[in-house]
Amino acid sequence: MQFPEPRQEHHWLHRLIGDWTYEHECQMGPDQPPMKSSGSQSVR
């Protein structure tokens, strides 16, 4: 079985490969303090 050649979209996704960390803050309501979260992700 032969696989098709990668398309333009595949080349764009290739740049996301790696180890990533993130920090996020969102407002849950007008009278609530901001909620913060963080994490990491490994994309292969």
Buried (B, 14 or more C-beta within 10 A) or exposed (E): EEEEEEEEEEEEEEEEEEEEEEEEEEEEEEEEEEEEEEEEEEEE
